[in-house]
Amino acid sequence: MEIKVFGPGCAKCKETEKLIREAVKASGKDITVEKVSDLQQMLAAGVMSTPAVAIDGVVKTTGRVPSKKDIAAWIDGAGDAPSSPASCGGCCSCGGNC
């Protein structure tokens, strides 16, 4: 499994990366975590709002710090669908596509 955390380095992006790394460590699974701050790579992945998290190339959330529960579900494979605006409180400008 490969997890990418997208963000320029703001406080929310750093918090997201920290939570992801903690969850990966706690899982004991062989998971690669990569921090992506390059704008071109973000745009290529379809990320328009940060922080964002992608797992195995699928963007799971944008524009918010994910909860520990969300992260654990993604790692366990239960979170196969991207977050919906209802689960993020409609906090981003995805138009229902986050």
C-alpha positions in Angstrom: 0.0 0.0 0.0 1.2 3.5 -0.8 -0.2 6.6 0.9 0.5 10.1 -0.4 -0.1 13.2 1.7 -0.5 16.3 -0.4 0.2 19.7 0.9 2.5 22.7 0.8 3.5 22.4 4.5 0.8 24.3 6.3 -0.1 23.3 9.9 -3.1 21.2 8.7 -0.9 19.4 6.2 1.7 18.7 8.8 -1.0 17.4 11.2 -2.4 15.1 8.4 1.0 13.7 7.7 1.6 13.1 11.5 -1.7 11.3 11.9 -1.1 9.2 8.8 2.4 8.2 10.0 1.1 7.3 13.5 -1.7 5.2 12.0 0.7 3.4 9.7 3.1 2.6 12.6 0.2 1.4 14.8 -1.1 -0.9 12.0 2.2 -2.8 11.7 1.6 -3.1 7.9 4.1 -2.6 5.2 2.9 0.8 3.9 4.9 3.5 2.2 4.1 7.1 3.1 5.1 9.9 0.9 4.7 13.7 1.5 4.0 15.5 -1.8 4.4 19.3 -1.8 5.1 19.8 -5.5 2.2 21.7 -7.1 2.4 19.9 -10.5 2.2 16.5 -8.8 -0.8 17.7 -6.8 -2.6 18.9 -9.9 -1.7 15.7 -11.8 -3.4 13.7 -8.9 -6.5 16.0 -9.2 -5.9 17.6 -5.8 -7.2 21.2 -5.8 -7.5 21.6 -2.0 -5.1 20.6 0.7 -4.4 18.7 2.9 -5.3 15.7 0.7 -4.6 12.0 1.1 -4.4 9.4 -1.6 -4.1 5.7 -1.1 -2.8 3.6 -4.0 -3.6 6.4 -6.3 -7.1 7.0 -5.1 -7.8 10.4 -3.5 -9.6 9.7 -0.2 -10.0 13.2 1.1 -9.2 16.9 0.3 -9.4 20.1 2.2 -9.5 18.7 5.7 -7.5 16.8 8.3 -8.9 13.3 8.3 -9.9 11.7 11.6 -8.0 8.9 13.1 -11.1 6.7 12.5 -11.1 7.5 8.8 -7.4 6.8 8.5 -7.7 3.5 10.3 -10.6 2.5 8.0 -8.6 3.3 4.9 -5.6 1.3 6.1 -7.8 -1.6 7.0 -9.5 -1.4 3.5 -12.9 -0.5 4.8 -12.6 3.0 3.4 -12.5 2.1 -0.3 -14.8 5.0 -1.4 -13.7 8.6 -1.2 -15.1 10.7 1.6 -18.4 12.4 0.8 -19.2 16.0 1.7 -21.5 14.7 4.4 -18.6 13.0 6.1 -16.3 16.1 5.8 -19.1 18.5 6.8 -19.1 20.0 3.3 -15.9 21.7 4.2 -14.4 21.7 0.7 -15.3 23.0 -2.7 -15.5 19.6 -4.4 -19.1 19.9 -5.5 -19.7 16.4 -4.0 -16.7 14.8 -5.6 -14.3 14.5 -2.7 
